């Protein structure tokens, strides 16, 4: 039971505050908190784990990655950006490198540093992988261009999600955003066509529900 594990770990932490394995206890408490979607609690545990001098190196690497993630999940965007930058500098050969670049891009996007976010997202895509991390980065590229009102660039990047990846969550979201971009260009007939295409292809998806509302409006 996740809640019981967390309770036990936090009891150990409070009972043995000088233990050599305190960092590991904080790390596992962070994972338990994250699994329970208690994001501020998880963030605090990962911060203490990452700062603990005797945390094993492999756990320290993951703790720093998790810290960046949970800072983002609690909207601490500037802190998340800093954590990811430090991670990338400290672990340049990490197996989590692309995930960290994605997190860095997301933090910068939320800080409205769109050009810098685009740079991070392009590094996620640089190796040509076609996994879900890449699909998400491709989608966010489109979102950054949309935020900057670079509508044609946004459409090109969003279309690549549908063409290059096989993840319905990101395909449907990109199709919806293409409709919104067309609205931004004041091409309302084309926007409706795009929404109708989304509804036809993915009628039961959440973006299709939103598309129906956009058409009504």
N, C-alpha and C positions, 0 to 999 in steps of 0.2 A: 504494500500500500504506500503510495507516494507521500501522502500526508503524514503517515506514521514514520516513514523514513526521515522526512524533514524534521519532524519533532525530535526524533532521536539524535540526529546530527546536531541540531541546535542545542540540545541538552549537553552533548559532548563538548561543544564549543564553549559553552558557559562554565562547565565544570572543570575543564582543563585548558585554561587560556594560555598556558605556556608550553603546551605540548608541541613536540617537533612535527607532528602530523596535523597541526591546526590548519595549515594551508590546504591540505587535502580535504579536511572536513568542510572547510568553507567552499571548496570547489564542488564537492558532491551535494552540499546544501544548495549551492547555486543551480546545479542541474535539476534537483528536485523542485526548487522554486519555479524554474523555467518551465518544467513539465506541467506544473500546476497553474501556469500563466500568472504567477505572482511576480511581475516583472521588476518592480522596485526592490523587492526582497532579493530576487536573483541578482540584480545589478550590484547590490551591496555585498553579497557573498562573493561574487566574482572579483570585485575590486579588492577585497581583503585577501582572496586567494592569490591574485596576481602580484600583490605587494609582499606576500610572505616569502621571506628569504630562503626557507627550506622546502618550498614547493618544488617537486621534480620538474626538470626542464620541459618534458613533453606536456605535463599538465599546465605549466606556466604559459606555454604557447597557446593552448586551447583556452585557458582562462582569460587571456588578453583578447582573443577573438570573441569569446562570449561576452566580455565586458563591453566591447564595442557594439555588439548586437543588442544587449539589454539597455545600454545607454540610448540607442536608437528607439527601442521599444517604449522607452519612457520619455521620449522627445527631448533628450539631452543631446541635441544635434552637434553643438560645438565640441562637447566632450567626446562624443562618438567619433567625430572627424579626427580629433587629436589622437585618440586611442588607435584608430585604424592606421594613421600615418606612422605612429610609433611601431605598430605591429609590422608594417611593410618594411620599415627600416631595420628592424631587429631580426625578422625572419624572411629574408629575401628568397629563400629556397623552399618556403613552407608549402605543403600540399594544399593549404587553405588560401593560397595567394589570390586566386580569382574571387573567392568568396569575400576576402577582405577588400579587394578593389570594388566589388559590388557594394559592400557596406559603406565604403568611403564615398562612392558616387551618390548613394542614397542620402547620406548625411549632408553632403554638399548641395544636393538638389533641394533638400528641406531648408537649407540655409540660403537658398536662392542664388547659390554660386553655380549657375547653370553651365557655364563654359568649363569650369573645373570639374563639374560632375560628368560632363560629356567625355573629358579626358580619361577619367577613371573607368567609365563604362566601356570605352573603346579598348582599354587594356584587358578587360574581361573577355572581349571578343577576339583579341589579337591572335589567339592560337587556333581559331577556327572550330572550336568545339560546338556541338549542337545540343548541349544538355540544357536543363531547365535554368541553370544559372545564366547561361548565355541568352536564353529566351527572355528572361527578366531584364537583363542588361539592354537588350535590343529594344524592348518596350520602353524602358526608362529613357533611352536616347530620344525616342519620339516625343516623350512627355517633356523633356527639357527643351527641345526645339519648339514645341507647342507653347510652353510657358514664355518663351522669348518671342512669340508670334511669328516664328519662322515657319509658316504653314506648309510650304512646299517640302521643306526638309523634313518636317514632322511626318507628313504623309509618306514620304519615301522610307523613312526609318520604320514606321509602324507597319507598312506593307510587308517589310522583310520578315516580320514576326510570323505572318501567315504563310509566307513562301518557304521560309527556311527551317521552321521548327514544328514539332508535333505535340505541342502542349495546349490543349483546348482552353485552359484558364487564360493563358496569355494571348492566344489567338482571338478569343472572344473579346477580351479587354481591348486589344489593339483595334479590332473592327469597330467597337463602340467609339473609341477615341478618334478614329478616322472620321466618323460622322461628326463628332464635336469639332474637329479641325475644319471640316467643310463648312460647318455653321460659322466658325470664326472667319472664314473667307467669304461669308455671306452667300454661299452656294447652297441654298436651302433645298432645292430639288435634288441635287446630288447627295446632300446629307440624308434626306429621306430614303433615297435609293440605297445608300450604304446601310442605314438602319434596317431596312426591309431585307437586305441580303443577310445580315446577321441573324435576324429573326427566322428566316427561311432555313439557314444552315444549322443554327444552334437554338432552336425554339425554347428549350427548357433551361437555358443558361441564365444566370443573374444579369449579365450585360444585355441579353435580349429583353428582359423585363424593363430595364432602364431605357432601351431603345424604343420600346412601345410608348413609354411616357414622353419621350422626346418627340416622337411623331405626333402624338396628341397635342402637345404644346405648340 
